[in-house]
Amino acid sequence: MSHSLFNALSQHLIHDPLNLVVQPQAAVLVLISCGDNPAILYTKRAAHLRQHPGEVCFPGGMWEAGDADLFTTALRETHEEIGLPATEMHLLGRLPLSHTRAGTPVTPFVASFNPSVPLLPSPHELESVFCVPLVAFKDGIQVREDQFERDGRVFSVPAYHYNGYEIWGFTAAVTAQLLRLLTRIAS
């Protein structure tokens, strides 16, 4: 089932090459598990971290000078955070550039992965790693809409609860964008 889902999704994602990184930018990897019950992988940041402690997010982080491009950043950060090697991921494409509330530009890449590959969450960076089945979003795990203002514009972003985890802010906005795309594909 997920093979046809991934083929259809890939056709609706962006594939053109990225421009050179000229300002502080970040990249995240939205990982969707292969199999009969596809799920999105999330991480929960460790409580001792200075930035965004205890928040749910996608694997990823800031571009570094040694990274060839933003996809390399996403792969490097994902391996550092959850131990998933690049060879175990299949890039499907990317979503449009987004910005955090603080204004940091972030490129969300979308990839499939084999959920049977053991993950090794970094205790220095993460409290946990978990997956939310796509069907759970259809079943209604959205609990509220948050309002954020940036550059004079107000944005509505859903917030989700799943097994004690709260997904909100930038991570929820990217999740909602992906879910809208998947809904369009299915109809």
N, C-alpha and C positions, 0 to 999 in steps of 0.2 A: 504494500500500500504506500509506504513512504517514498519509494523510488519515483512513482508518478507524481507525488506531491512535490518532491524536490526538483524534478524536471520542470514542472509548471512554475514553481516559485522562481527558479533560476531565470526563466524567460521574462519575468517581471522585475528583476533586480537590475541594478546598474552594473555595467561591465567595462565602461571606458576607463582608460588609464587615469590615475590620479596625478594632479600637479605636484610639483616639488613642495615640500613643507617649508614655509617661510616664516611661520610664527608658531608659538607654542600650540600644539595640537595633540589630540589624543585619538586613540582608536580602540574600539571594543569588538569582541567577537560574540555574536549571537549564535550560540550553538544549538542545533536541533538534533535530537537523537534519531537514529534510524530505527526502523522496526514497525510493528503493528500499532503501537501507541506512541507516536512522536511526542517529544516533550522538549521544552526550552530549558537550558541549563542556566542557573544563577549561582552567584556566590554571595555569602554574607561576610562582610569585612570584619576583621578582628576589632574588638572593643578598645584595644590599646592604641590604635592608629590615630595619628594627629588629624588626618583629613577623612571625613565621612565615616567615623567609627560606627560599627554595627549596622551599616546600611547594606541593603541588598543591591547588587549590581551585576553587570556582565563582566567576564574576564577582560582585562585590557588596561591601558594606561597611557602615559604620555610618551610621545615620540622622543627618541634619543638620537644624537648625532650619528651613532653607529648603525642605525636602522636604515636600510635602503629605501623604504617607503612606509606608509602607514599600515599596510597589510603585514609587513615584517614586524612592526611594533605590536600589532594585535597577536600575531603568532608567538612572539617572544614573551609577551606579558602572560598569555594564556599558559604557556609551558611553565613559566616561573610560578604562577599562582596555583594551577591545578595539576601540573605534571603531564598534561596531554600533549604528546608530540605532534608536530605539524603533519607527519605522515598519516596520522589517524583522523585528519579533518579533510573534508572536501569542500572547497570554496564554491558557494552558489552565486555570489555576487555581493553587492552592497546596497544599503539604503542611502538616501540622501544625507548629506552632511547635516548634523544637528548641533545645537548648542546647549550647554548646561545652564542652569540659572545664573551662574557666575559669568557666563559668556564664553567659556572654553569651547572651541570647535571640536567636535567629535565625529569621526567617521565610523558608523556601525557596519561591520562586515557580517555576512550571514554564511554559516557553514553547517554541514551535517557532520555527525560523528557517530562512531560505534559505541553504544553505551556499555558494552561488555569490557572495554578497555579500562583497567583500574585507574582511578584518579588519585593523585597524591596532593591534597590541599596543603599549601604552605602555612604552617602554624604562625609564621611571622606576619602573614598578610590576611589570613582568612580564619573565620570561626567555623564555617561549614560551606558545603557545596550541595545543591539540591536541584531537582528537576520538577517542572510543572507540566503535566500533560496538556497538550493543546485542547483536548476535550474539556478540561477543567475550566478553561476560560469560557467555553460555550455554555457550560453548566452554571456559570454566574458566580465568579469569585471577586468581581468588582464590588468594592464596598463604599466608594465615594468618588467624587470628582474634586480635585484640588485646582485652585486658580493660582497661576503664577504670572507676574508681570516682568517683561524684559523689553527694553528699548521702547517703552510706551505702549506695547501691545500686551493684551491679556491672553493667556493660554489656559485652556482647560485640559487637565491631565487626569486620567483615571488612576485609582489606587486599588491594588488587589491584595487580598489576604489568602494565603495558602499554607496549611499545616503550621500555623504559628509564625509564618514569615510575612512581612509587609513589603510589597513592591510598590514604590511610589517615585515621584520626581522623574528625572531623566530616564531612568531604567523603565519605568512604566510607560512613558511617552514612546520610547522606541518599541516596546512590546506592543502597544496599541497600534502603532504604525504597521508592524509586521502582521498583526492579527487582521487589520483592515485589508491588507494585501491578500492574505490567505482567504479571507471571506470572498473577495472579488474573484479569486481564482476558482473557488468552489462553486460559484453561481453561474 
